[in-house]
Amino acid sequence: MAIVSSEKLGYQYVVNGGSAQSFALKDISFEWEQGQFYAILGAAGSGKSTLLQHLNGILQPTVGRIRVLDVMFEAGVKQKGLKPLRKRVGLVFQFPEQQLFADTVEQDLMFGPLQFGMSEQEARQAAREALHTVGLPEAVLTMNPFQLSGGQMRKAAIAAVLASNPDLLVLDEPTATLDPLSRQELIQLLHRLTVEQGKTVVVVTHRLDEVLPAASHYMLMKAGRLVFQGSRAELLAQPLQLQDAGLALPAALRLRQLLDERCKERSSVLEAKGQEVPITASEWAERLIEVRQIHQMRKREQDGEQALSPTVRSTKLLQQQQSEQSAELGANVYYAITRDSESAVRSLCVLKGEDER
Ligand SMILES: Nc1ncnc2c1ncn2[C@@H]1O[C@H](COP(=O)(O)OP(=O)(O)OP(=O)(O)O)[C@@H](O)[C@H]1O
């Protein structure tokens, strides 16, 4: 059974003295399964945070319904007594300082478990385990949360939620303000939680590039509506829809477009692994390397074809030169876009037929 499902969910904020705003969510229907990694994408103001707040009942529907685990929220029926649900749904806000308020990190990490009925000793143990899961050292337990760096603070906020062992972990822009390495580590950590612990992870983000290697399912929001939901491959087949929803195209799609325009090898790059678009810089490097290897193999075969007529030989040579130039151009494009210097150097060396360094 789906862990969360919504049917024609709509939400309308009411402000100052009861005047109703336009709908922040309209006609939202979806289902989420346990143990999967979902990414919710959309431009500013598209309704992502409003949707998240329905997952633990901070907001409840104006229209339609949403079921979260075993609690049904339905328009017109105010649900109360949500403590058991809030133990099972961990929300990590956009700004971690909003949820760290105790004098020490340990107190912050123990707060949820104590609230949800654990003994002091169990809560202390849960706090330590959560700290290890996010990769923070025990030394931070006695520190004030505001002595932590931005990245550590965000990890502490995630640990504070994990300590209550939620089934569903929901994070609003979790990588904002982090450096590139910490961003990558955090997404990998979230991915591990789905694979190793069967948690369902939902991440709201503007940065599609970051979640592409990890998230298996995508929802795209625009002006309060769900304009796309589907798998990674389905999303990557919709570049116009991404642009239309105000999102930057991920490097994988920009590379594909450029290779389409400028590189005759695009089809061989894709064919090398059954037409799926590579999603990370290193995968692109590997595809380009494969293409180069295919060309080298063809060259060796051609060397053995000396008996061919001079015209056939020179045509083949010309074709081969063109395709090698194309592959090299692809590699250069790849550098320009991804700036992933390590795999870029690797692919350039191999593409030029030099030893890998
Ligand atoms: N407390 C509020 N009162 C009134 N209107 C609100 C409130 N919070 C959000 N809205 C409106 O609801 C719509 C959706 O906002 P929401 O914060 O859900 O978007 P978002 O996609 O999360 O944006 P961002 O990426 O900037 O966080 C916007 O038009 C916004 O102005």
The ligand as a Tripos MOL2 file, in Angstrom:
@<TRIPOS>MOLECULE
LIG
   31    33     1     0     0
SMALL
NO_CHARGES

@<TRIPOS>ATOM
      1 N1          1.5910   31.8610    5.0450 N.pl3     1 LIG1
      2 C1          1.1510   32.2050    3.8370 C.ar      1 LIG1
      3 N2          0.1080   33.0460    3.6920 N.ar      1 LIG1
      4 C2         -0.3580   33.3840    2.4820 C.ar      1 LIG1
      5 N3          0.1360   32.9230    1.3220 N.ar      1 LIG1
      6 C3          1.1800   32.0640    1.3850 C.ar      1 LIG1
      7 C4          1.7460   31.6690    2.6470 C.ar      1 LIG1
      8 N4          2.7830   30.8130    2.4040 N.ar      1 LIG1
      9 C5          2.8480   30.7040    1.0660 C.ar      1 LIG1
     10 N5          1.8970   31.4310    0.4560 N.ar      1 LIG1
     11 C6          1.6710   31.5410   -0.9900 C.3       1 LIG1
     12 O1          1.4110   30.2330   -1.4980 O.3       1 LIG1
     13 C7          2.0610   30.0380   -2.7590 C.3       1 LIG1
     14 C8          2.9830   28.8220   -2.6660 C.3       1 LIG1
     15 O2          4.0190   29.1130   -1.7300 O.3       1 LIG1
     16 P1          5.0640   28.0090   -1.2560 P.3       1 LIG1
     17 O3          5.8550   28.5940   -0.1410 O.co2     1 LIG1
     18 O4          4.3510   26.7300   -1.0040 O.co2     1 LIG1
     19 O5          5.9580   27.8620   -2.5680 O.3       1 LIG1
     20 P2          7.3700   27.1290   -2.7590 P.3       1 LIG1
     21 O6          7.2840   26.4100   -4.0370 O.co2     1 LIG1
     22 O7          7.6880   26.3470   -1.5410 O.co2     1 LIG1
     23 O8          8.3380   28.3860   -2.8880 O.3       1 LIG1
     24 P3          9.9180   28.5040   -2.4730 P.3       1 LIG1
     25 O9         10.6590   27.6410   -3.4040 O.co2     1 LIG1
     26 O10        10.1810   29.9570   -2.6680 O.co2     1 LIG1
     27 O11        10.0260   28.0680   -1.0220 O.co2     1 LIG1
     28 C9          2.7930   31.3330   -3.0570 C.3       1 LIG1
     29 O12         1.9760   32.0790   -3.9190 O.3       1 LIG1
     30 C10         2.9030   32.0100   -1.7200 C.3       1 LIG1
     31 O13         2.8630   33.4250   -1.8540 O.3       1 LIG1
@<TRIPOS>BOND
     1     1     2 1
     2     2     3 ar
     3     2     7 ar
     4     3     4 ar
     5     4     5 ar
     6     5     6 ar
     7     6     7 ar
     8     6    10 ar
     9     7     8 ar
    10     8     9 ar
    11     9    10 ar
    12    10    11 1
    13    11    12 1
    14    11    30 1
    15    12    13 1
    16    13    14 1
    17    13    28 1
    18    14    15 1
    19    15    16 1
    20    16    17 2
    21    16    18 1
    22    16    19 1
    23    19    20 1
    24    20    21 2
    25    20    22 1
    26    20    23 1
    27    23    24 1
    28    24    25 2
    29    24    26 1
    30    24    27 1
    31    28    29 1
    32    28    30 1
    33    30    31 1
@<TRIPOS>SUBSTRUCTURE
     1 LIG1         1 GROUP 0 **** ****
